[in-house]
Amino acid sequence: MVTISLMGQLQTVDGERDLACEVPSPMSVRQVIQRQGIQLRHLLQLIREKKVLVTVNKKIASEDSLVQNGDAIRLVGH
């Protein structure tokens, strides 16, 4: 299970800030976000525009960083 926390002004389309999803094998942060569907789709553009800081397990990361079960992704709007 990978947890995704949205910080700052960020939230899902439904207003949620914390999500969890199963990851069958290591995959990129981008792929994990894409698997969440429409709820998080808008965040991919913000990440590309450098308007969102990505961390994995409290270390600065990018949309290409690999995550696996047990990892924690934080997306921080700035």
GIJO-V983877 format. One line per field, one symbol per residue. ss: DSSP state (h for helix, s for strand, l for the rest). phi: phi as a letter, one per 20 degrees, with the letter a starting at -180 (. if undefined). burial: # if it has 24 or more other ideal C-beta (glycine too) atoms within 12 Angstrom, else .. A space follows every 10 residues. Layout:
ss->???
phi->???
burial->???
//
This chain:
ss->lsssssslll lllllllsss slllllsshh hhhhhlhhhl hhhhhhhhll lsssssllss sllllsslll lssssssl
phi->.ddcdddmef afgenecccb becfbgbfgg ffffffmfgd gfffffffem ecedcclmdg ccfefecbgn ecdcddfb
burial->.#####...# ........#. #.#...#### ###.##...# .###.##... .#####.... #.#.#.#... ######..
//
